[in-house]
Amino acid sequence: MRARVRDTLPQDGRLGMARRISRQVFESLAQGDYALDDYLAIEDTQERDRAIAGTVERMLASLPQESRYNQLIGPFYDTPGLERWSGKTRQAIEKWRRARKVLSITTSTGRILYPSFQFGPKAELLPGLPGVIQTLTEQAPNPLTQARWLNTPTTRFNGHTAAELLRDGHIESVLAAARADAARLAG
């Protein structure tokens, strides 16, 4: 069984990663046009702390969730997390899912998870992803198989993943590979 990344880091690795993330958030808040004055306007210190805690909670909710599937294909968003991060409604996400424009994996407990690799930095789907999903679905309808195909480095793509190629705009190359591999994946 593969170890999770966080289990392979030295003890200070997680702390160091948290510090780097905190520093990036701090710098972005300090330089950006954010409503920090709204917090300063709250005179009651306890009320201000509650407002800040609510903001931090929403920020943390946007991070991908742990899952046993992380070891196979990386981190996931659950539906509420994807809603908060993307700004999309539950209905819009469900419409994507039913139209197979987005990969979703349903756990044995019925929880729906969305692999984070399929989204760009602004919660947009990778270019060409819906077409690739449709192509793979024709022969290999298992979303976990599709996710592994999309997010596993391969010599065909010079050590890159299909998702990385989509992100870089190589849609036709990935579609051609999906067509070639779909029948093999079904077996």
HULIN-V519136 format. One record per residue. RES is the residue in one letter. PHI is phi in degrees with one decimal (* if undefined). Layout:
RES;PHI / RES;PHI
//
This chain:
M;* / R;-73.7 / A;-77.5 / R;-70.3 / V;-55.0 / R;-65.7 / D;-79.0 / T;-96.0 / L;-80.0 / P;-61.4 / Q;-51.1 / D;-79.4 / G;-64.0 / R;-66.0 / L;-64.3 / G;-61.9 / M;-64.1 / A;-61.4 / R;-64.1 / R;-64.0 / I;-64.0 / S;-59.8 / R;-62.4 / Q;-63.8 / V;-63.0 / F;-57.2 / E;-63.0 / S;-65.6 / L;-65.3 / A;-66.8 / Q;-94.1 / G;-85.0 / D;-99.6 / Y;-110.3 / A;-82.4 / L;-67.2 / D;-62.5 / D;-60.8 / Y;-70.8 / L;-64.7 / A;-73.8 / I;-81.9 / E;-76.3 / D;-72.5 / T;-60.4 / Q;-66.4 / E;-65.3 / R;-61.6 / D;-62.2 / R;-64.9 / A;-64.6 / I;-65.1 / A;-60.7 / G;-64.1 / T;-65.3 / V;-62.1 / E;-60.7 / R;-66.2 / M;-63.9 / L;-66.5 / A;-65.5 / S;-81.0 / L;-77.2 / P;-58.2 / Q;-91.1 / E;-68.9 / S;-158.5 / R;-64.6 / Y;-76.0 / N;-54.1 / Q;-64.9 / L;-86.2 / I;-137.8 / G;101.0 / P;-71.8 / F;-129.8 / Y;-104.0 / D;-88.5 / T;-61.1 / P;-61.2 / G;-65.4 / L;-66.6 / E;-59.0 / R;-64.5 / W;-70.9 / S;-85.9 / G;79.2 / K;-85.1 / T;-79.1 / R;-57.3 / Q;-66.3 / A;-66.3 / I;-64.9 / E;-65.2 / K;-63.3 / W;-56.5 / R;-63.5 / R;-65.1 / A;-83.1 / R;57.5 / K;-90.8 / V;-134.3 / L;-81.0 / S;-136.9 / I;-123.0 / T;-95.8 / T;-78.3 / S;-65.2 / T;-93.9 / G;88.8 / R;-75.4 / I;-99.8 / L;-120.4 / Y;-121.0 / P;-58.2 / S;-71.2 / F;-63.5 / Q;-85.3 / F;-115.1 / G;-82.8 / P;-65.5 / K;-109.3 / A;70.3 / E;-81.7 / L;-69.7 / L;-59.9 / P;-57.8 / G;80.6 / L;-58.4 / P;-56.7 / G;-64.5 / V;-66.5 / I;-60.3 / Q;-61.1 / T;-62.8 / L;-67.5 / T;-63.3 / E;-57.7 / Q;-114.9 / A;-130.5 / P;-74.5 / N;-72.2 / P;-64.4 / L;-67.8 / T;-62.7 / Q;-63.1 / A;-63.6 / R;-64.6 / W;-61.7 / L;-71.0 / N;-118.7 / T;-111.0 / P;-59.9 / T;-142.2 / T;-65.9 / R;-55.2 / F;-108.7 / N;53.8 / G;82.8 / H;-100.3 / T;-97.3 / A;-61.7 / A;-61.5 / E;-63.2 / L;-65.3 / L;-60.1 / R;-58.1 / D;-89.4 / G;89.7 / H;-90.1 / I;-65.4 / E;-62.8 / S;-61.7 / V;-70.6 / L;-61.6 / A;-62.7 / A;-66.2 / A;-63.3 / R;-62.5 / A;-67.8 / D;-94.0 / A;-56.1 / A;-64.2 / R;-65.6 / L;-67.6 / A;-69.0 / G;-77.5
//
